[in-house]
């Protein structure tokens, strides 16, 4: 990891929080339009920013599904679909991938989408001197990527080039079995070369510089309150886009989002509480989708007592995940796997990856007590009071309280709860200022490696400080293995080390996304990560 990266990240995140928490209403954004060509939707996740080479978390994910397109995408069945790439090929030795762009692709200002725009995002992500990207280390299969991101080599040496305006060529260190999935993630989306730069950290807040190559483009952005979108007439698939205008209102609080839907302030609300399922049962407003998501406890393994794997294993085994989920609601489902419970297997069998692995944690209080005693804390004696950080929303508060109560009852250890704004929680985690913290991960691309690579020694996402040579080797082997059956086995071995053997993470649950959508709108779909896609919806006249 680069020195100073997390300090800079903390400053950026806290600056965003300071502005966003000023939000007390949506004033200028207006209310739900009566027009059938418009829709107002809730921006239910304000984590991160709108730069694909930046802190591309929840806010970017929602925005990108409306305004940007990568080279390829994946549908709900995990099947590849060409987007900006009209064709692509892999060399016989697996070391070169070449993508050919569609020539009718344009930015919202009418200029052509070129290969330089994709190279721009990738190289901005990998620039060790200026990058804010949280995903760039996942580009390590590309020649020179690891060195550039570490700041030990120039980004000019990275193996991604634009031989002409409509061709992109990737050179790989070694064959990568999931590369086609990898280039569908955030840091491979395009950003306009010469306009989107790391030096201008707020370019994406200005509609003049935040250009779009997708169905819609930004016309107004009010930090922490809302942004407005308009149909992109230059989008190659514009004939399929029915809506003319979209307003995205930032409403972080789930209860407030339900209220906004009921009062017609928004036509679409997402990430809603469990009671909405029973209240709207049988009604066409209700939209449910299992998430490719894992909610888990992350331990700071760089300091005692969590530098002891027996302590971590004891805590993981002492928890009753079913009871935790009961406290939250029917939208939560207990899970002992770190790879999201509903992620499909790579073997093309239609089975889930979790079906192949089985349970990864045996919940056993007696065994947990024994492990804690072996670690030097019999019946919790001498165990220091530790802190659990969590985003201060209703669901995570309930989960935190259940964890606190269970660990006191089962192991006689004291946990102090520290609820905070979600952006602050992310900042504290990235700065290493935590004992235990709530973490949540949704797949960026449809492959188990998206979860596993987070915890390699060099990963920018490795907020726990894990340094495990055996784990690194398993991930390296899985990346290089081209036989899907063998690769699948290696990935299961890596998950077992992560969850069962060393308990670097303690999986808790997965959940459904609960949405409410005005029934007059139809035509939505889902992508391979379980994200709802609204760009082609239409309303009854």
N, C-alpha and C positions, 0 to 999 in steps of 0.2 A: 504494500500500500504506500501511497505517496505521503511524505511528511507534510503536515499542515492541511491535508485534504479534509479531515473531519472538522477541524476548527473553521475552515472556510465554509463547509457545508452547514455547520451549526449556525454561523452568522447569517447565511442565506435563508435557511429555514425559519430562524427566529424573526428575520425581517418580514418574511411573508406572513407569519403568524400575527405580528404586530398590526399589520394592515387588515388582515382578514377578520380579526376579532372585533374590529370596529363595526362590523356589519350588524345593523339593527333592523333592516328591512330592505325591500328591493326597489322602492321608489321609482326611479327612472326606468326600470326594466318593464314596467307595466304588468298587467294581469293577463290571464288567458284570453287569447284572441278568439272572437267568434268566427273568424275566417277559417275555412277548411283547408287553406293553403299554409297555415301557420300552426306552430305548436310551442308551448312553453314547458320545459322540462326541468326537473330538479338536478342540480349538480351535487350529487350525494357524497362526493369525496374530494376534499380540497387539498389532499396531500400532494406535494410536489409542484411542478410547473408544466408549461406547455412546450418545452424544448425537447425534441427526441434525443438530443445529445446532452440533456441535463438530468434533472431529478424527475424522470418520467414515470411517476407513480399514478395513483388513481385519477387525478384530474386530467392527465395527459391521455390515459386510456379512453376515457369517455370522449374527449375532444377528438382524438385520432380516428375513432370509429366513424366520425361524422365528416372530418375535414382532410384526412390524409390517407394515402394508400402506399403500402410498401411494394416490394417486387412481387411477392406472392402472399397469399393468405390461406387460412385453413377453415373449413366449414365445421359444423357441429359433429360430424362423423370423423373428423381428423383428415379429410381429403384435401389435397393441395389444390388451390385455385389460382390461376394467373391473374395478376393485378396490373402493376406497371410493366412487368416483364411479359412480352408476348411469346417468348421462348427462352430456353436455357439448355445448357448441356454441361456434362461433367466429363473431364478427360479420362482416358482409359486407366491412368494410374491414380485417379482420385485426387490429384493435387491442384487441379485447376477447374474452376467453375466460371462459366461465361454466361452472362445474361444479356438479352437483347430487348431494349425498351420499345414499347409501342410508340409509334411516331405521331399519334394523335393525342398524346397526353400533354396537357397544358396546365400551367399554374393559373391561379385566379386572376392574375393581371394580363393573361393572354400569352405570356412567354412560354417557350417549350420547356417541358420537364426533361432534363438531360442527365446523363450519367454523372456529370460533375456534382449534381445536387445530392446524389446518394453518397458519393465519395466525400462530400462536404460534411455530412452528419457523421459518417464513420470516422473520419480523421479528426473532427472536433472532439468526438468521444474519446479518442485514443491519445490526444495531445496531453502528455504528462505534465506540461507546464500550466495549462489553462482549463483542462477538462473538469466538468462537474458531474459527468455521467456516472450513474450507479450500476450500469450494466456493461461497461466497456470491457471489463476483464473477461466477459463471456465470449469475446471475439478472439480469444487466445489461439484458436486453430489457424488464424490468418498469419501469414509470415510477417514478422516484425511487430505484431500487435502487442505482445507482452512487454517487449523492450520499450516501445514507444509510451505505453501507459505507465510504465515504471519510471519513465523519464531518463532512461539510460541510452536511448537512441532517438533519432529524429522520426517524427511522424511521416516524413517523406519516404521513409524506407518501408512503410507498411505495404503489404502485398495486395492492395486494391487500387486499380487503375481504370482510367477511362480512355481506351484507345481511340474512341470517337464519341460523338455526342449521344449515341444510342447503344453503346456497348460498355458493359462493366465486367472487369475480369478480376477474379479473386485467386490469389496464390496461397495454398495452404502448407503448413509445416508438415503435416501428414494427413492422410485421408481422414475425413470426419463424417461419420455415418449420419449425423443429424444436421448437417450444414444447411440443407434446404429449409429446415424448420428454424434454424438459428437466425437466418436473415429475414425472418418475419417479425423479429422482436423490435422494440422501440428504437434502439440505437442504430438500426438499419433503415429507418424511415427517411425519406428525403427532407432536406431543408435547403432553401434557395441559396446557391453558392453566391458569395459576394454580398449577401444581405444578412443571412443568419450567421452570426459570428460569436465566438466565445467572449470576445472583448466587450460586446454589447449584450449584457446579461439580461436585458429586459426587452429584446427585440420582439418577442412573441406577444407582448402586451399592446403593441401598436399595429392596428390593422393595415397600415401602409407597408410594414415590413413582415408581418405574419401572413405569408401567402399560403394558399392551400392547393393541393392537387387532387383533392377528393370532392365529394358531393356538395359541400358547403364551404364558405369562407367567412372569416371574421369581419364584422363591420364596426363593432364597438366592444370595449373591454373595460369594465370597472372593477378594480381589484377588490376581491372579497365579497362582491355583490352579484355581478352577473356578467355574461358576455352574450353578444348577439351574432347570429349567423345568417347568411343569405345564400340561396342556391347559386352554385358555381356554374355559369353558363358554358364555361370552357371544359367542364368535366366530360371525359370521353363517354360516360354512361349517363349523361344528363337527361336523356329521354326517359329513363326509368325513375328519375327523381321527381316526386310529386309535390313535395312541400316547397314553399318559396322562402319561408322565414322560420328560424328557430331561436328562441330565447332560453338560455341556460342560467338558472338562478342557483346560486350557492346556498344550499340549506344543509348544514352538517347534521343537525339534530333530527333524529328519526321521527320523534313525535311531532315536531314542527313540520316535517315533510308530509306526514299524514294529514295534518290540519290544512296545509297548503293545498293538498289534493281535494279535500272535502269542500273547501271554500272556493274552488276553481281558480286558485292562484297559479297552479300548475296542472298540466294535462298528464304528466308522467312523473312518478316518484319511485325511487329505488332504495334498496338497502333498508327496508322497513322492518319494524318489530313484529314478533310472532303473532300478536293478537290480530293483526290485519288478516291473517289466513282464515281465522274463524269468523271474523266480522264480515269478510267478503266471500266466504265459501259459497260456491255455486253461482257467483256473479262474474260477468264477463270482464270486469275491471281487473281481476286478479291474474297476475302472471307470475309463475313460479319456475325456477330453473336451478337444478343442483350446480353448485359452484365447483370449479377445479381449484379448490382452496383448502389450505390447511391452517388452522389456528393452533398455536403452540407456545410453550414457555421456552424462552431462550435464556441460557445460563451464561454469565460472564465467567469463562473458564480461566481468566488470567489472574483471578484472586481467590483467596480462601473465602468460604469453604468449598466453592464450586470448581476449584482446580482438582478436586478429588472425585473420580468417576463413581465411587461408591455412594457419595452424597447425592450426586445427580441421579443415579439409578434408584436410590431409595425414594427420592421425592417423586420420580415418575411412577414407580410401582405403588406408592401410597395413595395415589389419586383415584377416585372413582369418576371416570369420565361420563358415565351415564347419569350420575347424580348432578354433575356440573351442568350437563345439557338440560336437565329437567328444570334447573333454576332459571334458564334463559328462555326456553320456549321450543316449540315443535319444529322450528326451522333449523335447529342445531342437531347434529348427529355425532355421537361419540366416535372417535377414531384413534387408533394406536399407531397408525402409519404416518410417516412424514410426507411421502409422495401422496398427493391428493387422492382421496378415496375414489373419486369418480374419473380419474384420468385413465384413458384406455391403454391397454397393453400395446407395446410396439410390435407384437407378433401377428397382428391382424386377425386375431381370433374372435374379436368382439368382446372379450373379457376385459375387466378392469385390471390395472397393474396390481391393485391391492388384493384382488382375488388370488393372485399367484403367490403373494408373500404371506398371507394370513396375518394373524395378530403379531404385532412387533413388541408389545409390552404386556407382561403378565401382571395384572393388578393383584398384589399380594401384600397386605399390610405386615404380616409376620416376617416375610422375607425382607421387606423394606426396613423394618426395625433392626433386623440382624445386620443388614448392610450398613446402616447408620452407626451401629455399635462397633462394627469392624473399622469404620472410619474414625473412631475415637469419640463418638457421641452417644453413649448408651442411654436410651430413653430420652434423647435430646439434651442430656446434661452437657453443658459447656458450649452448646451450639449457639453462635451469635445471632442476634436479631437481624434478619435480612429484610430487604425492601423489594417489593414487587411493583414495577411501574406498569401503568396501563393507560390507554386513551380514555378520557373521562366521558364515556357515553354509557347509556343504561345497560346494554348487553355486557360490555367489558367490565363494568362495575360489579354486576352480578357474578360473573365468572371469577373475578378477583376475590370477592367475598367468600365464594365457595372454596377456592384454593386455600385461602387463609384458614378457614374453619377446618378443612380436612387435614391440613398439615399439622395443625395444633392438636387435633383429636388423635390422629394416627401416629405421629412422630414426636409430639410435644415440642415442636419448634415454633417460634414466634415470627410471624411475617407482618411487616408494616406495609400498608397499602398506600401507593402514591399515584393518585389519578391526576392527569394533566391533559392539556389540549393535545390533540393528535399530532400536530406538527412538532410540538415540543417533545413529545414522547419519541418520535423518530429521531429528533436531534440528539436527545440524551442517549439513545441507543447507539447512534453512529459515533458519538463522542466517547463511548465506553463508560458512561456514567450510570451504571445500573448493576444490581446484583442478579435479579431475575426480571425479565420484562416480557410483556405480551408481544408476540410477533404474529404476523399473518402473511401468507404468501399465496398469490394466485398465479397460475402458470402464464408466462409470457409467450411461450411457444409449446407446442403439443409434444413434449418429450420429457421423460423423467429427469434427464440431465439438467433441465431448468431448475429443479429443486436441489439436486446433488452438488452442482458446481458452486452453489452459494458458499459452501463451507470448506473449500480448498484453501490452503494456506495463503495464497496470493489474491483471493477474491476480495473485491471492494465491497461485497455484500456481507462479508464475514465479520459481523459486528461482535461476535462472541469471542474472537481471538483464538479460534481453534487452529492448532498446528499439529497435524497428524500425518506423518509420512505414509502410513499404510492407507489412509483414506485418500490422500492425494494420488497414490499409485492406482487405486481402484478407479478413480475418476479419469485418470489419464488413459488407463486401459480401455475403459468403456467408450471414451471419445474415439480412440483409434480402431476399435473392433468393428469390422464391417459385417460380420455374421450376426444377424439380429438375435438369434437364439442365444449365442454366447454373450452378446452384449447385454441382453436382458438379465442373464444370470449375474453378470458382474455388477449391474446396477442394483439388483436385489442384495448382493453382498455388501455394497456400499451403504445402502439404507440400513441394513442390520447393524453394521459397525456404528453408524451415526445415532441410531435410536435405541438399539437393544444392548450392544456391548459397551458403548461409552456414554450413552445418554447425553450427548451434547445438546440435544433438544428433547423436549417432552411434548409429543403431540397430544392435542386435546380433542379437537372436533373439526368437522367440516360443516358447511351450512348451505342452505338454499338462499338464493337471491329472491326476496319478496318485492314485487313491483306492483304498482297500480297504474293502469293505462286507460285513459278515456276510451270507452268502447267504440267510439266513432272512428278510431284509428285502427287500421289493420295492416298486415303485411310485414310485421317484424319477424326477425329470425335471431339465431344465436351463432356465435363463432365457437371455435374449438376450446376456448378458455371459459365458455359459459357466459360471455358478455352479450347483452342484448344489442341487436343492431337495428337502428331506427331510421337509417338514411333512405330506405325505400318505402317507408310506411305511407299510407294515404288515408284520407278521411272521407267519410260518406258526404256526398254533396247535400 
